[in-house]
Amino acid sequence: MQQLLRLRGQGRLSRGHVRLAGECLGVSERTVWRWLAQAEAAPGARAVPGARSADRFEITGELRVLLAYWRGNASAVHRQLVVRARAAAGEPAIGVPGGAPAEAVPLLDPLPSLSTFLRAVRRDLTAGERAGLARGPEAARAHDVFGRRPTQWRNRTWEADHVQAPLVVDADGELVHPWVTWFIDVATKTITGTAVTPGHPSRASILAALRAAVLRTGPYGPAGGIPEQVRVDRGRDFLSKTVLAAFTDLKTKCEDLPAYSPHLKGTVENLNRCADRMLFAVLPGYTLTLKPRHAKKKPEPDELPPLTFAEFTAEVLDWARWWNTEHRPAGLAGRTPLEAWQADPTPLSDIPEAALWGLMLEDDGRVRKLSSHGVRWRGRDYLGAWMAGQAGRHVRIRHMPHHDHEIEVCDPAGRHLGTAHLADAATPEQLEELRRTRTVRARRLREEAKKAEALRRQRFAPATAPTPAQRLGAITVAEADQELAVASDSDMAALALPDLIAPAPPPDDWNTPASLRPATRKSKR
């Protein structure tokens, strides 16, 4: 600006100079001309041309409170400021419906225009603050800046999470939304272990994925080993006693992150997003479309049938293998995750598969005895061919959570003896009939609950004036008495007669409470 003033004093200032200065300063050409006019009119403005005046309008603390009251609606705040100024001037003004109390609205003199007020809100409040006022603190996090963690080595930190695939698969004749549980190495972006569950995941899903992540033999390797720490969110299954005991046995630190903080485990969250865009979106049965499956009355002729659970599991495992061996994520200098893993010279800590077997099972916590019917657990008998001739032996039970069709039997020292299966397991035909019966019963209960909810629903008459609410639905006296009589006949607590037969005095050998002893002795006399 000083150079422009010198050029103007020499008579060599052109429009091209002003346009170039405006582009450099990020303002319009008209603004630059206005700054030059102000510098010539006021000698004090010549030192700092274009400086903001000290008396410009700014957002104060009271206005911030009003913005929070109106959920970030700046126009509504300005309307209430206008009403407050008119009321103070004695002019007739209609209050803003639902507005803040008049004593909480500041009186501004002079009152800024709407454009000035909106410009001040955009200038004095950050984008995160405006989003937080409008949609809550969660929306403000999208505008935050987070630093990168320092570069680590392989198996230094793993991250684990569940992700629900937005598609349906055929699991034994039923359409379900599958879940994927996986562990990923933060340093090399390598997926170390994956488990797929046809339904909501549990502790068994975590243990299965952890076992696949730790082992480096067979189909699980070559990436794996024992990590130093694992980051998980605040999920009940990740913090269960069984999973924490497995981490403790592996000497792995489990870092429980705060709730609603996906940015603290960004590696696995990015993996979830990549799986959604690279894999789930192109599979049959994808539900996040313009016309979801449940909204269609009947499937289209050219629509592909949903995958079976086995086919979906194969797709997920193939994609995880492609991620490790073919994909080249940013930050790995053009290498694949497996190449980055193999190039890391950090020594690995492995555990034998036989020792890992016991760590991935849940301990029953009791010492039981083998009988002629096998071992009894949870009210059911389990048998194994290896139990012949060992009745009377003391054993312990280890099992995979929710897998009650078979258990693993060990001696009290922890040595594995064998597998035991449910003795009187139902046949597949019986299980199918049982599932069908349960479905019919659940449907009937839902219909009855829906009818009961319709009886409980209260309807009110619409109003066009401020009047008390008027209930609708007339009923006769006979209908009300009949319904009350049916309800009283079904209430067993009301029909009970506890005082019909007086209780007999307690025997002499009973340890009678002190409050009953005097009455008992008096009755004997």
Beta strands, then each sheet from edge to edge (+ up, - down):
strand 1: 157-164
strand 2: 169-171
strand 3: 174-176
strand 4: 179-185
strand 5: 191-197
strand 6: 229-232
strand 7: 253-256
strand 8: 362-369
strand 9: 375-377
strand 10: 380-383
strand 11: 394-399
strand 12: 406-410
strand 13: 416-422
strand 14: 459-460
strand 15: 471-472
sheet 1: 5+ 4- 1+ 6+ 7+
sheet 2: 2+ 3-
sheet 3: 8+ 11- 12+ 13- 10+ 9-
sheet 4: 14+ 15-
end
